[in-house]
Amino acid sequence: MKLSHVDEAGRARMVDVGDKPETERTATAEGLVRMSRAAYEQVAAQTVAKGDVLAVAEVAGVMAAKRTGELIPLCHPLGLDLVRVETSLDAEAPGVRVLATAKVTGRTGVEMEALTAVSVACLTVYDMVKAIDRSMVIEGVRLLSKTGGTRGDWRRSDS
């Protein structure tokens, strides 16, 4: 199997997507920030000193998705059509769940943008709540689905 981001001499390279057709592409990813019950209760009550944790995390995720091409060395910069980041409280975990969807009409997929949005949103939750609980764990950051492109649609079977 040939690696797409490595040339014949073994050097890292950006894939040339210039000949690929533009198609509508979407990707959805998720993650979880697991925290103590005390931290969860403060996030839920919106009494965290740094402000509204969920709203700030959602904005941070959108901002991060738009900069994915600057953060991931071989990732193409994309003019995204949509980035939606949704946070929700999970009392059972306890913690904050993050779901992100990215969409573009282009020559390459938006999986990295969705994953970056989730990752930075989770890191933002951690940053805003760390004074209450430094033992939080970010887990389960993963791609759930993607549509479009030459390989077609894909959906995680274990989600």
C-alpha positions in Angstrom: 0.0 0.0 0.0 1.4 3.4 -1.0 1.2 6.3 1.4 -0.5 9.3 -0.2 1.5 11.9 1.7 5.0 10.5 1.0 6.9 10.8 -2.3 9.1 8.2 -4.0 12.1 9.3 -2.0 10.2 9.0 1.3 9.7 12.8 1.8 6.5 14.2 3.2 4.4 16.0 0.5 1.0 17.6 0.1 -1.2 15.6 -2.3 -2.0 17.2 -5.6 -5.8 17.4 -5.8 -5.9 19.7 -8.8 -7.3 17.0 -11.1 -10.0 15.8 -8.7 -13.6 16.9 -9.4 -15.3 19.3 -7.0 -18.0 17.5 -5.0 -19.9 18.3 -1.9 -18.2 16.8 1.1 -19.1 16.6 4.7 -17.6 15.1 7.8 -18.9 14.7 11.4 -16.7 14.0 14.4 -17.2 13.7 18.2 -15.3 13.9 21.5 -15.9 13.9 25.2 -14.4 15.8 28.1 -14.9 13.7 31.2 -14.8 15.6 34.5 -15.6 15.4 38.2 -19.2 15.7 39.3 -18.4 19.0 41.0 -16.9 20.4 37.8 -19.8 19.2 35.8 -22.3 20.8 38.1 -20.6 24.2 37.8 -20.5 23.9 34.0 -24.2 22.9 34.0 -25.1 25.8 36.3 -23.0 28.2 34.2 -21.0 29.3 37.3 -17.5 28.7 36.0 -15.4 31.8 36.6 -14.3 32.0 33.0 -17.8 32.2 31.6 -20.2 30.1 29.5 -18.1 27.0 28.8 -20.3 25.5 26.2 -20.7 28.7 24.1 -17.0 29.5 24.2 -16.1 25.9 23.2 -18.4 26.0 20.3 -16.9 29.2 19.0 -13.4 27.9 19.5 -14.2 24.8 17.5 -15.5 26.8 14.6 -12.4 29.1 14.6 -10.1 26.1 14.8 -11.8 24.3 11.9 -11.2 27.4 9.7 -7.4 27.2 10.5 -6.9 23.5 10.1 -4.7 24.0 7.0 -2.4 26.1 9.1 -2.2 23.6 12.0 -1.9 20.2 10.1 1.3 20.4 7.9 0.1 18.5 4.8 -3.6 19.5 5.0 -5.0 21.6 2.3 -6.5 25.0 3.3 -10.2 25.0 2.5 -12.9 27.6 2.1 -15.4 25.9 4.3 -19.1 26.2 3.5 -20.2 25.2 7.0 -18.8 24.4 10.4 -21.2 23.5 13.1 -20.0 22.7 16.6 -22.5 21.5 19.2 -21.7 20.9 22.8 -24.0 19.1 25.2 -23.9 18.2 28.9 -23.7 14.5 29.7 -24.7 13.9 33.3 -23.9 10.2 33.1 -20.2 10.7 32.0 -20.2 13.3 33.7 -18.8 15.7 31.2 -19.3 17.7 28.0 -19.8 16.0 24.6 -18.8 17.8 21.4 -20.1 17.1 18.0 -18.8 18.9 14.9 -19.8 18.9 11.3 -17.8 20.5 8.4 -19.0 20.9 4.8 -17.2 22.1 1.7 -17.7 21.9 -2.1 -14.2 21.0 -3.1 -11.5 18.5 -4.2 -10.6 17.1 -0.8 -12.4 16.0 2.3 -13.2 17.8 5.5 -12.4 15.1 8.0 -9.5 17.0 9.5 -11.6 20.1 9.9 -14.3 18.2 11.8 -11.7 16.5 14.0 -9.8 19.8 14.6 -13.0 21.5 15.6 -13.8 18.7 18.1 -10.3 18.7 19.5 -10.0 22.4 20.1 -13.5 22.6 21.5 -12.6 19.9 24.0 -9.3 21.7 24.8 -11.3 24.8 25.4 -13.6 23.1 27.9 -10.5 21.8 29.6 -8.9 25.2 29.7 -12.0 26.9 31.1 -12.7 24.2 33.8 -9.1 23.3 34.8 -9.2 25.5 37.9 -12.0 23.3 39.2 -10.8 19.9 38.0 -7.3 19.3 36.6 -7.9 15.5 36.3 -10.3 15.9 33.4 -9.8 13.5 30.5 -10.4 14.2 26.8 -11.5 11.0 25.1 -13.2 9.4 22.2 -12.2 12.0 19.6 -13.1 10.2 16.4 -14.6 10.6 13.0 -18.3 9.4 12.8 -19.0 9.9 9.1 -18.0 11.4 5.9 -19.7 11.9 2.5 -18.6 12.8 -1.0 -15.3 12.3 -2.8 -14.0 9.5 -4.9 -14.1 6.9 -2.1 -17.8 7.7 -1.4 -19.6 7.8 1.9 -18.4 6.2 5.1 -20.1 5.8 8.5 -18.5 4.5 11.7 -20.1 1.1 12.5 -19.5 1.2 16.2 -21.1 4.5 17.1 
